[in-house]
Amino acid sequence: MGLTTTRVSVYNQIGKVFNMSDQEFIFAPPTVTVEFAIPTVDLIMNSMHLLLQVDDSDGFGEWVRRTAETLTDERIHTHRLVFNTLIMGAEFDDPQPMSFPEYLDRIETEPAQAIQQRLLDAYQKKFAHYGMQIDINTVMEDETTFLAAVDDTFGEKYRAKGMDWDLGCHRDAYPIMQDADQLKAVILEHMRTMWDKHMRDEWYRSLPTLEECVAAFKQLDFSGLTTVEAIRSVTRRDLTQYFPDLEQASQLVFVPSAHIGPYNSYFERDNRTYVVFGARTPEGVISKSPALDRSELLVHLNALADDTRLKILELLTRTEELCAQDIITTLNLSQSSASRHLRQLTATGYLTERRRDVAKCYTLNIKRIDETTAALKHFLRSR
Protein backbone atom coordinates (compact mmCIF):
# COMPACT_ATOMS: atom_id res chain seq x y z
CA MET A 1 0.00 0.00 0.00
CA GLY A 2 1.16 3.53 -0.59
CA LEU A 3 2.74 4.99 -3.69
CA THR A 4 6.52 5.21 -4.01
CA THR A 5 7.62 8.81 -4.43
CA THR A 6 10.89 10.40 -5.48
CA ARG A 7 12.76 13.04 -3.51
CA VAL A 8 16.14 14.71 -3.95
CA SER A 9 19.01 12.48 -2.87
CA VAL A 10 21.17 13.71 0.00
CA TYR A 11 23.50 10.73 0.33
CA ASN A 12 25.27 11.49 -2.93
CA GLN A 13 26.69 14.64 -1.35
CA ILE A 14 28.91 12.64 1.01
CA GLY A 15 32.56 13.52 0.72
CA LYS A 16 31.99 16.61 -1.41
CA VAL A 17 34.29 19.45 -0.32
CA PHE A 18 33.04 23.04 -0.18
CA ASN A 19 35.53 25.92 -0.03
CA MET A 20 34.21 28.71 2.17
CA SER A 21 36.46 31.49 3.50
CA ASP A 22 39.55 29.37 2.85
CA GLN A 23 38.12 26.57 5.00
CA GLU A 24 37.22 23.10 3.83
CA PHE A 25 34.15 21.31 5.12
CA ILE A 26 33.46 17.65 4.50
CA PHE A 27 29.88 16.77 5.26
CA ALA A 28 29.44 13.57 7.26
CA PRO A 29 26.93 10.98 5.99
CA PRO A 30 23.47 11.71 7.41
CA THR A 31 22.26 9.23 10.01
CA VAL A 32 18.87 7.59 9.90
CA THR A 33 16.13 6.75 12.41
CA VAL A 34 15.40 3.01 12.46
CA GLU A 35 12.24 1.22 13.60
CA PHE A 36 10.83 -2.30 13.25
CA ALA A 37 7.10 -2.84 12.89
CA ILE A 38 4.35 -5.01 11.44
CA PRO A 39 1.94 -2.74 9.53
CA THR A 40 -0.79 -5.32 9.09
CA VAL A 41 -2.63 -4.04 6.03
CA ASP A 42 0.50 -3.10 4.11
CA LEU A 43 2.20 -6.41 4.83
CA ILE A 44 -0.81 -8.49 3.83
CA MET A 45 -1.15 -6.49 0.63
CA ASN A 46 2.55 -7.04 -0.03
CA SER A 47 2.12 -10.80 0.31
CA MET A 48 -0.91 -10.81 -1.96
CA HIS A 49 0.95 -8.81 -4.58
CA LEU A 50 3.68 -11.48 -4.69
CA LEU A 51 1.15 -13.78 -6.35
CA LEU A 52 1.55 -11.73 -9.52
CA GLN A 53 5.32 -12.29 -9.57
CA VAL A 54 5.48 -16.03 -8.96
CA ASP A 55 6.17 -16.76 -12.65
CA ASP A 56 9.07 -14.31 -12.77
CA SER A 57 10.90 -15.08 -9.51
CA ASP A 58 11.76 -18.22 -7.56
CA GLY A 59 12.22 -18.38 -3.81
CA PHE A 60 9.04 -16.88 -2.42
CA GLY A 61 7.48 -18.51 0.64
CA GLU A 62 5.57 -21.74 0.18
CA TRP A 63 2.22 -19.98 0.68
CA VAL A 64 2.81 -17.84 -2.42
CA ARG A 65 3.49 -20.79 -4.71
CA ARG A 66 0.71 -22.93 -3.24
CA THR A 67 -1.87 -20.17 -3.42
CA ALA A 68 -0.96 -19.18 -6.96
CA GLU A 69 -1.49 -22.79 -8.05
CA THR A 70 -4.96 -22.96 -6.49
CA LEU A 71 -6.36 -19.76 -8.04
CA THR A 72 -8.59 -20.16 -11.08
CA ASP A 73 -7.74 -18.34 -14.30
CA GLU A 74 -10.66 -16.00 -13.67
CA ARG A 75 -9.47 -15.22 -10.15
CA ILE A 76 -5.91 -14.64 -11.33
CA HIS A 77 -7.21 -12.21 -13.94
CA THR A 78 -9.22 -10.34 -11.31
CA HIS A 79 -6.24 -10.35 -8.96
CA ARG A 80 -4.02 -8.83 -11.64
CA LEU A 81 -6.70 -6.27 -12.50
CA VAL A 82 -7.19 -5.24 -8.87
CA PHE A 83 -3.55 -5.14 -7.79
CA ASN A 84 -2.16 -3.54 -10.95
CA THR A 85 -4.79 -0.80 -11.22
CA LEU A 86 -8.00 -0.69 -9.19
CA ILE A 87 -6.60 -1.06 -5.66
CA MET A 88 -5.25 2.50 -5.82
CA GLY A 89 -8.83 3.59 -5.17
CA ALA A 90 -8.74 1.85 -1.79
CA GLU A 91 -5.31 3.04 -0.68
CA PHE A 92 -6.18 5.20 2.28
CA ASP A 93 -3.72 7.70 3.69
CA ASP A 94 -4.10 6.41 7.24
CA PRO A 95 -4.84 2.66 7.25
CA GLN A 96 -2.60 1.91 10.25
CA PRO A 97 -3.08 0.61 12.84
CA MET A 98 -5.91 -1.46 11.48
CA SER A 99 -6.72 -5.13 11.19
CA PHE A 100 -7.43 -6.46 7.73
CA PRO A 101 -11.13 -7.09 8.46
CA GLU A 102 -11.35 -3.47 9.61
CA TYR A 103 -9.71 -2.39 6.38
CA LEU A 104 -12.28 -4.35 4.37
CA ASP A 105 -15.09 -2.83 6.43
CA ARG A 106 -13.70 0.60 5.67
CA ILE A 107 -13.83 -0.10 1.95
CA GLU A 108 -17.42 -1.23 2.36
CA THR A 109 -18.48 1.95 4.16
CA GLU A 110 -16.53 4.26 1.85
CA PRO A 111 -18.72 6.04 -0.74
CA ALA A 112 -18.19 4.52 -4.18
CA GLN A 113 -17.58 7.96 -5.69
CA ALA A 114 -14.80 8.60 -3.16
CA ILE A 115 -13.05 5.38 -4.20
CA GLN A 116 -13.43 6.31 -7.85
CA GLN A 117 -12.02 9.80 -7.29
CA ARG A 118 -9.10 8.43 -5.28
CA LEU A 119 -8.24 6.10 -8.16
CA LEU A 120 -8.39 8.91 -10.70
CA ASP A 121 -6.26 11.11 -8.47
CA ALA A 122 -3.68 8.31 -8.21
CA TYR A 123 -3.45 8.10 -12.00
CA GLN A 124 -3.12 11.88 -12.18
CA LYS A 125 -0.22 11.78 -9.70
CA LYS A 126 1.49 9.02 -11.63
CA PHE A 127 1.18 10.97 -14.87
CA ALA A 128 2.67 14.03 -13.16
CA HIS A 129 5.44 11.96 -11.56
CA TYR A 130 6.67 10.97 -15.01
CA GLY A 131 6.43 14.49 -16.35
CA MET A 132 3.14 14.09 -18.24
CA GLN A 133 0.88 17.11 -17.81
CA ILE A 134 -2.38 15.28 -18.42
CA ASP A 135 -5.84 16.10 -17.12
CA ILE A 136 -7.30 12.81 -15.95
CA ASN A 137 -10.90 13.90 -16.49
CA THR A 138 -10.19 14.68 -20.14
CA VAL A 139 -8.30 11.43 -20.60
CA MET A 140 -11.14 9.37 -19.11
CA GLU A 141 -13.64 10.65 -21.67
CA ASP A 142 -12.40 8.17 -24.24
CA GLU A 143 -10.83 4.70 -23.87
CA THR A 144 -8.37 5.18 -26.72
CA THR A 145 -7.14 8.46 -25.23
CA PHE A 146 -6.81 6.88 -21.80
CA LEU A 147 -4.80 3.91 -23.09
CA ALA A 148 -2.55 6.16 -25.17
CA ALA A 149 -1.79 8.30 -22.11
CA VAL A 150 -1.04 5.22 -20.00
CA ASP A 151 1.19 3.75 -22.71
CA ASP A 152 3.09 7.02 -23.16
CA THR A 153 3.57 7.37 -19.42
CA PHE A 154 4.30 3.85 -18.16
CA GLY A 155 5.03 1.85 -21.30
CA GLU A 156 8.13 3.85 -22.16
CA LYS A 157 9.54 3.23 -18.69
CA TYR A 158 9.14 -0.54 -19.03
CA ARG A 159 10.38 -0.72 -22.60
CA ALA A 160 13.45 1.35 -21.73
CA LYS A 161 14.37 -1.33 -19.19
CA GLY A 162 13.77 -4.16 -21.65
CA MET A 163 10.70 -5.30 -19.72
CA ASP A 164 7.46 -6.64 -21.17
CA TRP A 165 4.62 -4.13 -21.22
CA ASP A 166 0.97 -4.97 -21.71
CA LEU A 167 -1.95 -2.55 -21.72
CA GLY A 168 -4.36 -5.40 -21.03
CA CYS A 169 -5.00 -4.59 -17.37
CA HIS A 170 -5.61 -0.92 -18.06
CA ARG A 171 -7.88 -1.78 -20.98
CA ASP A 172 -9.95 -4.11 -18.79
CA ALA A 173 -9.92 -1.57 -15.95
CA TYR A 174 -11.24 1.33 -18.03
CA PRO A 175 -14.97 0.40 -18.08
CA ILE A 176 -14.83 -0.49 -14.37
CA MET A 177 -13.23 2.85 -13.55
CA GLN A 178 -16.12 4.56 -15.33
CA ASP A 179 -18.69 2.98 -13.00
CA ALA A 180 -18.06 3.89 -9.34
CA ASP A 181 -20.42 1.25 -7.94
CA GLN A 182 -18.87 -1.52 -10.04
CA LEU A 183 -15.38 -0.35 -9.10
CA LYS A 184 -16.13 -0.62 -5.39
CA ALA A 185 -17.90 -3.97 -5.84
CA VAL A 186 -14.99 -5.54 -7.76
CA ILE A 187 -12.39 -4.41 -5.21
CA LEU A 188 -14.43 -5.48 -2.21
CA GLU A 189 -15.47 -8.88 -3.58
CA HIS A 190 -11.95 -9.79 -4.56
CA MET A 191 -10.28 -8.60 -1.37
CA ARG A 192 -12.82 -10.38 0.85
CA THR A 193 -12.42 -13.58 -1.16
CA MET A 194 -8.63 -13.47 -0.97
CA TRP A 195 -8.71 -12.79 2.76
CA ASP A 196 -11.34 -15.38 3.68
CA LYS A 197 -10.17 -18.22 1.44
CA HIS A 198 -6.43 -17.75 1.16
CA MET A 199 -4.83 -15.29 3.56
CA ARG A 200 -6.59 -15.26 6.93
CA ASP A 201 -5.34 -18.59 8.30
CA GLU A 202 -1.86 -18.00 6.88
CA TRP A 203 -1.66 -14.55 8.44
CA TYR A 204 -2.49 -15.72 11.94
CA ARG A 205 -0.15 -18.70 11.55
CA SER A 206 2.82 -16.55 10.58
CA LEU A 207 2.15 -13.55 12.86
CA PRO A 208 3.93 -15.00 15.96
CA THR A 209 7.09 -15.59 13.90
CA LEU A 210 6.98 -12.01 12.59
CA GLU A 211 6.57 -10.69 16.13
CA GLU A 212 9.58 -12.77 17.26
CA CYS A 213 11.61 -11.30 14.41
CA VAL A 214 10.72 -7.72 15.39
CA ALA A 215 11.54 -8.41 19.04
CA ALA A 216 14.92 -9.88 18.05
CA PHE A 217 15.93 -6.91 15.89
CA LYS A 218 14.83 -4.45 18.55
CA GLN A 219 17.61 -5.83 20.77
CA LEU A 220 20.20 -4.31 18.42
CA ASP A 221 21.46 -0.73 18.41
CA PHE A 222 21.11 1.03 15.05
CA SER A 223 21.89 4.53 16.32
CA GLY A 224 24.48 6.48 14.36
CA LEU A 225 24.11 4.44 11.16
CA THR A 226 23.62 5.96 7.74
CA THR A 227 20.71 4.87 5.58
CA VAL A 228 22.92 2.58 3.49
CA GLU A 229 24.53 1.03 6.59
CA ALA A 230 21.17 0.37 8.25
CA ILE A 231 19.69 -1.22 5.14
CA ARG A 232 22.74 -3.42 4.63
CA SER A 233 22.71 -4.45 8.31
CA VAL A 234 19.10 -5.64 8.16
CA THR A 235 18.78 -6.96 4.60
CA ARG A 236 22.43 -8.02 4.09
CA ARG A 237 22.33 -6.21 0.74
CA ASP A 238 23.07 -2.79 -0.65
CA LEU A 239 19.60 -2.13 -2.01
CA THR A 240 20.45 1.37 -3.14
CA GLN A 241 22.02 -0.01 -6.33
CA TYR A 242 18.55 -1.32 -7.24
CA PHE A 243 16.44 1.36 -5.54
CA PRO A 244 18.44 4.62 -5.62
CA ASP A 245 15.56 6.49 -3.96
CA LEU A 246 16.33 4.66 -0.72
CA GLU A 247 19.45 6.75 -0.25
CA GLN A 248 17.34 9.75 0.65
CA ALA A 249 15.39 8.09 3.47
CA SER A 250 15.78 9.70 6.88
CA GLN A 251 13.31 7.46 8.71
CA LEU A 252 13.38 3.72 8.00
CA VAL A 253 10.78 1.24 9.16
CA PHE A 254 11.83 -2.37 8.56
CA VAL A 255 8.97 -4.82 8.05
CA PRO A 256 9.55 -8.61 8.25
CA SER A 257 7.67 -10.82 5.82
CA ALA A 258 6.98 -14.55 5.97
CA HIS A 259 6.55 -14.73 2.20
CA ILE A 260 8.98 -12.46 0.35
CA GLY A 261 11.87 -14.92 0.68
CA PRO A 262 15.30 -13.44 -0.13
CA TYR A 263 13.86 -10.39 -1.89
CA ASN A 264 13.06 -6.87 -0.72
CA SER A 265 10.53 -4.19 -1.54
CA TYR A 266 9.75 -0.77 -0.18
CA PHE A 267 7.05 1.89 -0.04
CA GLU A 268 6.70 5.34 1.48
CA ARG A 269 4.10 7.00 3.68
CA ASP A 270 4.07 9.84 6.21
CA ASN A 271 7.66 10.78 5.33
CA ARG A 272 8.83 7.33 6.37
CA THR A 273 10.30 4.62 4.17
CA TYR A 274 9.14 1.06 4.84
CA VAL A 275 11.55 -1.71 3.76
CA VAL A 276 10.14 -5.25 3.58
CA PHE A 277 12.61 -8.09 4.19
CA GLY A 278 12.45 -11.83 4.78
CA ALA A 279 11.91 -12.62 8.47
CA ARG A 280 15.06 -13.98 10.10
CA THR A 281 17.14 -13.93 13.27
CA PRO A 282 19.70 -11.08 13.23
CA GLU A 283 23.38 -11.69 13.74
CA GLY A 284 24.41 -11.20 17.35
CA VAL A 285 21.08 -12.31 18.81
CA ILE A 286 20.59 -15.77 20.27
CA SER A 287 17.53 -17.24 18.61
CA LYS A 288 14.72 -18.64 20.73
CA SER A 289 12.50 -19.32 17.76
CA PRO A 290 12.85 -22.60 15.83
CA ALA A 291 10.26 -21.29 13.36
CA LEU A 292 12.32 -18.18 12.63
CA ASP A 293 15.54 -20.18 12.19
CA ARG A 294 13.75 -22.72 10.02
CA SER A 295 12.27 -19.97 7.87
CA GLU A 296 15.66 -18.44 7.14
CA LEU A 297 17.23 -21.82 6.39
CA LEU A 298 14.48 -22.65 3.94
CA VAL A 299 15.12 -19.44 2.03
CA HIS A 300 18.79 -20.28 1.55
CA LEU A 301 18.39 -24.01 0.99
CA ASN A 302 15.64 -23.36 -1.56
CA ALA A 303 18.14 -21.40 -3.64
CA LEU A 304 20.43 -24.45 -3.70
CA ALA A 305 17.70 -27.00 -4.40
CA ASP A 306 17.77 -26.60 -8.17
CA ASP A 307 20.02 -28.25 -10.72
CA THR A 308 20.45 -25.13 -12.88
CA ARG A 309 21.33 -22.91 -9.94
CA LEU A 310 23.88 -25.48 -8.73
CA LYS A 311 25.41 -25.53 -12.22
CA ILE A 312 25.72 -21.74 -12.11
CA LEU A 313 27.52 -21.94 -8.77
CA GLU A 314 29.74 -24.71 -10.10
CA LEU A 315 30.67 -22.59 -13.13
CA LEU A 316 31.75 -19.77 -10.85
CA THR A 317 34.08 -22.04 -8.89
CA ARG A 318 36.16 -22.33 -12.09
CA THR A 319 36.49 -18.64 -12.89
CA GLU A 320 36.60 -15.45 -10.89
CA GLU A 321 33.73 -13.73 -12.69
CA LEU A 322 31.16 -14.45 -15.38
CA CYS A 323 28.68 -12.12 -17.03
CA ALA A 324 25.08 -13.11 -17.57
CA GLN A 325 25.52 -13.78 -21.28
CA ASP A 326 28.45 -16.13 -20.56
CA ILE A 327 26.24 -18.15 -18.22
CA ILE A 328 23.36 -18.16 -20.72
CA THR A 329 25.61 -19.44 -23.49
CA THR A 330 27.47 -22.04 -21.44
CA LEU A 331 24.35 -23.57 -19.90
CA ASN A 332 22.10 -23.01 -22.93
CA LEU A 333 19.54 -21.05 -20.93
CA SER A 334 16.87 -18.66 -22.09
CA GLN A 335 17.21 -15.02 -21.04
CA SER A 336 14.17 -15.22 -18.77
CA SER A 337 15.28 -18.46 -17.11
CA ALA A 338 18.80 -17.17 -16.47
CA SER A 339 17.46 -13.91 -15.05
CA ARG A 340 15.18 -15.75 -12.67
CA HIS A 341 17.94 -18.04 -11.37
CA LEU A 342 20.54 -15.28 -11.10
CA ARG A 343 18.06 -13.03 -9.33
CA GLN A 344 17.46 -15.64 -6.63
CA LEU A 345 21.14 -16.51 -6.18
CA THR A 346 22.00 -12.82 -5.88
CA ALA A 347 19.16 -12.10 -3.47
CA THR A 348 20.23 -14.94 -1.19
CA GLY A 349 23.82 -13.73 -1.28
CA TYR A 350 25.41 -16.71 -3.01
CA LEU A 351 26.42 -14.46 -5.90
CA THR A 352 27.71 -10.91 -5.89
CA GLU A 353 26.48 -8.81 -8.79
CA ARG A 354 28.14 -5.82 -10.43
CA ARG A 355 27.71 -3.97 -13.68
CA ARG A 356 30.43 -3.96 -16.33
CA ASP A 357 29.26 -1.32 -18.81
CA VAL A 358 25.72 -2.53 -19.58
CA ALA A 359 26.33 -6.18 -18.62
CA LYS A 360 25.58 -7.76 -15.26
CA CYS A 361 28.48 -9.86 -14.02
CA TYR A 362 28.68 -12.28 -11.11
CA THR A 363 31.20 -13.71 -8.65
CA LEU A 364 30.77 -16.52 -6.14
CA ASN A 365 30.34 -15.53 -2.48
CA ILE A 366 32.03 -18.38 -0.61
CA LYS A 367 31.31 -16.70 2.71
CA ARG A 368 27.54 -17.09 2.25
CA ILE A 369 27.96 -20.80 1.45
CA ASP A 370 29.99 -21.25 4.63
CA GLU A 371 27.33 -19.35 6.59
CA THR A 372 24.58 -21.60 5.27
CA THR A 373 26.53 -24.75 6.19
CA ALA A 374 27.21 -23.41 9.68
CA ALA A 375 23.58 -22.35 10.15
CA LEU A 376 22.33 -25.80 9.17
CA LYS A 377 24.72 -27.51 11.59
CA HIS A 378 23.75 -25.13 14.39
CA PHE A 379 20.05 -25.64 13.74
CA LEU A 380 20.28 -29.43 13.86
CA ARG A 381 22.59 -29.56 16.88
CA SER A 382 20.55 -27.11 18.94
CA ARG A 383 17.31 -29.12 18.74
Phi, psi and omega in degrees: 000150178094139182267135177290132180242166182242131176234170182288131181290139175250336185291335182284000176270356183300133176083357179283133184260130178247127177269117181222117179053045178063018177244149179247130179240128175249116184285130178286152177301136178292141178273169186229149174272130185242133174227163172231134185204169176234084177286101193308304185297313181300318184290321177295318178296323177299315179296318179296324181293332179299337180298334180280347186250005187294334179279344184257340184222139174261156172106359176293166179299157184304323180302322182296309180297314183297317181292318179301324181288335183271345182286139176288163178301321180295319181290322177298318178298315178295321180297316179295318180298314182292310188281338178272340184219296195293329186298341178300336177287343180245024176265096183279153182289335186226060182280353185249148349281140184199138174283164181292320174302323177294323177297316178296320178297325179294319176300318183295324182272350180286135177301138182301322180294328178292321177295317179299315181294323179296322178294316179296319178298323180295317176298318180301317179294322179293319176302313182295322181301325181262020172078016180261113179274085186237134175273116186297326181293322176292317180299322185285354181288341184213133183298317181298318179295318179298312182294324178295319179295318179295317181295318179295325185278307187263325184299319180298322180297314181292315182296325179296333179265006180074022182261152177292144180223129184225128179278002187306313182297317181291325177294316179289332182284332188306307181296330178290321178297333181285338184245103185301318182294319178293320178304309180298318183296318181295314179299311186293316180299315183292315182294321177294320179296314181295322179290309185292318188267335190233328190254326190304305182297320180294321180298310182289335175290318186272343185304315179302322179294319178296320179294323177295323179296314179299315180299322180292316181290332179290348177283345183267156180257115180253010182293143177084359181275149171282171178302313182297318180295318180294316180296316180294323181296321184274315186267347184066019180219154172267090185288346183293339177288338177260324181236081184303332181298338181295336182300334186272355184293134176250343176227113181254134173240114180269132187237114179282143179236143176272356190235343188282349177065227183274002187266175180220151172217169179208158175210166183233144174199143175054040178063019176239145179254124181258123180248120181267131181221161179291129182301133180200173174270128181287154175298142178090358179240129179285121184285137174244011185238102175303324182295321180292316178297318181296320180298315180293320178299318181298323179299314183283321179290328178299323180294334181269345186273051179207133185297318182294317180294325176293324177295322178297315178297320180296318178304319185280356171279345184262345181214154185291323184208143175225141174270163186304318182295326176298317181292318179300315182291314184295319183262002179056053181257155171282161180300316183293320179294315179298317180299318181296314181292317181293325178298317181290318180294326177288317181297324180277353174091003179286335176238148173252129184254140172214159179262133173242101191061243180261355183270147172264127183237154191226144172233156181279134178259091182299326182301319181292326177295317177297321179295321179294316178299316180295320181295321179294316178298316181296319181297315182288325182281337184271357181271000000 
